[in-house]
Amino acid sequence: MGRVIGTWSDIQDGIRVLDEGLVYVDAPLEGFAELRATGERHAFRCREVVRNLLWHWELVPAKQTESVEEVFVRAADDPAAPWISITEDRRAPEPVVIAVEIATAEARPTA
C-alpha cells in the first residue's frame, strides 16, 4: 500500500516546519513543511493520537500559492495523488518516526 521513505528518531530529522501559515497550539497542527531529504514543499496536518506520546502527520505536496485548506481539498478530489503518512511514536524508551509515501485511492489523507 505504501513505500517507507524514512525512519528517524525525531520528526525534525525528516521535515522542517516552515513559519508561514503555521497553526500552533502547544504543538504544530497545520502549516507547511519541507522534506529534508529533497526540499519538497508539503502542506501538513498533525493530530495527536495518544496524548503526549503518539502523533499522526499527513503531508500533501503543495504549490507555493496554495493554502493548507486548498491543498487538502485538492487531495480529496484526486484519490490517486501521492501523500505522506508519518507516525511519530514516543511510547517506547527510544522514539521512532516512520514516513510512508502512499498513492492509492484506498488510503487518503483524513485531515
Contacts in CASP RR format, 6 or more apart in sequence:
PFRMAT RR
TARGET T0000
AUTHOR 0000-0000-0000
METHOD contacts of the structure
MODEL  1
MGRVIGTWSDIQDGIRVLDEGLVYVDAPLEGFAELRATGERHAFRCREVV
RNLLWHWELVPAKQTESVEEVFVRAADDPAAPWISITEDRRAPEPVVIAV
EIATAEARPTA
1 102 0 8 1.000
1 104 0 8 1.000
1 106 0 8 1.000
1 107 0 8 1.000
2 100 0 8 1.000
2 101 0 8 1.000
2 102 0 8 1.000
2 103 0 8 1.000
2 104 0 8 1.000
2 107 0 8 1.000
3 100 0 8 1.000
3 101 0 8 1.000
4 98 0 8 1.000
4 99 0 8 1.000
4 100 0 8 1.000
5 37 0 8 1.000
5 84 0 8 1.000
5 99 0 8 1.000
5 100 0 8 1.000
5 101 0 8 1.000
6 14 0 8 1.000
6 37 0 8 1.000
6 98 0 8 1.000
6 99 0 8 1.000
7 96 0 8 1.000
7 97 0 8 1.000
7 98 0 8 1.000
7 99 0 8 1.000
8 14 0 8 1.000
8 96 0 8 1.000
8 97 0 8 1.000
8 99 0 8 1.000
9 94 0 8 1.000
9 95 0 8 1.000
9 96 0 8 1.000
9 97 0 8 1.000
10 95 0 8 1.000
10 97 0 8 1.000
11 55 0 8 1.000
11 57 0 8 1.000
11 86 0 8 1.000
11 88 0 8 1.000
11 97 0 8 1.000
13 36 0 8 1.000
13 97 0 8 1.000
14 35 0 8 1.000
14 36 0 8 1.000
14 37 0 8 1.000
14 97 0 8 1.000
14 99 0 8 1.000
15 33 0 8 1.000
15 34 0 8 1.000
15 35 0 8 1.000
15 36 0 8 1.000
15 42 0 8 1.000
15 44 0 8 1.000
15 57 0 8 1.000
15 59 0 8 1.000
15 86 0 8 1.000
16 33 0 8 1.000
16 34 0 8 1.000
16 36 0 8 1.000
17 28 0 8 1.000
17 31 0 8 1.000
17 32 0 8 1.000
17 33 0 8 1.000
17 44 0 8 1.000
18 31 0 8 1.000
18 32 0 8 1.000
18 33 0 8 1.000
18 34 0 8 1.000
18 41 0 8 1.000
20 31 0 8 1.000
20 32 0 8 1.000
21 30 0 8 1.000
21 31 0 8 1.000
21 32 0 8 1.000
21 68 0 8 1.000
22 28 0 8 1.000
22 30 0 8 1.000
22 31 0 8 1.000
22 32 0 8 1.000
23 29 0 8 1.000
23 30 0 8 1.000
23 31 0 8 1.000
23 68 0 8 1.000
27 46 0 8 1.000
27 48 0 8 1.000
27 55 0 8 1.000
28 44 0 8 1.000
28 46 0 8 1.000
29 45 0 8 1.000
29 46 0 8 1.000
30 43 0 8 1.000
30 44 0 8 1.000
30 45 0 8 1.000
30 46 0 8 1.000
30 68 0 8 1.000
30 111 0 8 1.000
31 43 0 8 1.000
31 44 0 8 1.000
31 45 0 8 1.000
31 68 0 8 1.000
32 41 0 8 1.000
32 42 0 8 1.000
32 43 0 8 1.000
32 44 0 8 1.000
32 62 0 8 1.000
32 68 0 8 1.000
33 41 0 8 1.000
33 42 0 8 1.000
33 44 0 8 1.000
33 59 0 8 1.000
34 40 0 8 1.000
34 41 0 8 1.000
34 42 0 8 1.000
35 42 0 8 1.000
35 59 0 8 1.000
35 84 0 8 1.000
40 61 0 8 1.000
41 61 0 8 1.000
41 62 0 8 1.000
41 63 0 8 1.000
41 64 0 8 1.000
42 59 0 8 1.000
42 60 0 8 1.000
42 61 0 8 1.000
42 62 0 8 1.000
42 84 0 8 1.000
43 59 0 8 1.000
43 60 0 8 1.000
43 62 0 8 1.000
43 66 0 8 1.000
43 67 0 8 1.000
43 68 0 8 1.000
43 71 0 8 1.000
43 72 0 8 1.000
44 57 0 8 1.000
44 58 0 8 1.000
44 59 0 8 1.000
44 60 0 8 1.000
44 68 0 8 1.000
45 57 0 8 1.000
45 58 0 8 1.000
45 68 0 8 1.000
45 72 0 8 1.000
45 109 0 8 1.000
45 111 0 8 1.000
46 55 0 8 1.000
46 56 0 8 1.000
46 57 0 8 1.000
46 58 0 8 1.000
47 55 0 8 1.000
47 56 0 8 1.000
47 111 0 8 1.000
48 54 0 8 1.000
48 55 0 8 1.000
49 55 0 8 1.000
49 56 0 8 1.000
50 91 0 8 1.000
52 90 0 8 1.000
53 89 0 8 1.000
53 90 0 8 1.000
53 91 0 8 1.000
54 87 0 8 1.000
54 88 0 8 1.000
54 89 0 8 1.000
54 90 0 8 1.000
54 91 0 8 1.000
55 87 0 8 1.000
55 88 0 8 1.000
56 85 0 8 1.000
56 86 0 8 1.000
56 87 0 8 1.000
56 88 0 8 1.000
57 84 0 8 1.000
57 85 0 8 1.000
57 86 0 8 1.000
57 87 0 8 1.000
57 88 0 8 1.000
58 83 0 8 1.000
58 84 0 8 1.000
58 85 0 8 1.000
58 86 0 8 1.000
58 109 0 8 1.000
58 110 0 8 1.000
58 111 0 8 1.000
59 83 0 8 1.000
59 84 0 8 1.000
59 86 0 8 1.000
60 71 0 8 1.000
60 72 0 8 1.000
60 74 0 8 1.000
60 75 0 8 1.000
60 81 0 8 1.000
60 83 0 8 1.000
60 84 0 8 1.000
60 109 0 8 1.000
61 71 0 8 1.000
61 81 0 8 1.000
61 82 0 8 1.000
61 83 0 8 1.000
62 68 0 8 1.000
62 71 0 8 1.000
63 71 0 8 1.000
66 74 0 8 1.000
72 109 0 8 1.000
72 111 0 8 1.000
74 81 0 8 1.000
75 81 0 8 1.000
75 83 0 8 1.000
75 108 0 8 1.000
75 109 0 8 1.000
76 108 0 8 1.000
76 109 0 8 1.000
79 105 0 8 1.000
79 108 0 8 1.000
80 103 0 8 1.000
80 104 0 8 1.000
80 105 0 8 1.000
81 103 0 8 1.000
82 101 0 8 1.000
82 102 0 8 1.000
82 103 0 8 1.000
83 101 0 8 1.000
83 102 0 8 1.000
83 103 0 8 1.000
83 108 0 8 1.000
83 109 0 8 1.000
84 99 0 8 1.000
84 100 0 8 1.000
84 101 0 8 1.000
84 102 0 8 1.000
85 99 0 8 1.000
85 100 0 8 1.000
85 102 0 8 1.000
85 107 0 8 1.000
85 109 0 8 1.000
86 97 0 8 1.000
86 98 0 8 1.000
86 99 0 8 1.000
86 100 0 8 1.000
87 97 0 8 1.000
87 98 0 8 1.000
88 95 0 8 1.000
88 97 0 8 1.000
89 95 0 8 1.000
89 96 0 8 1.000
89 97 0 8 1.000
89 98 0 8 1.000
END
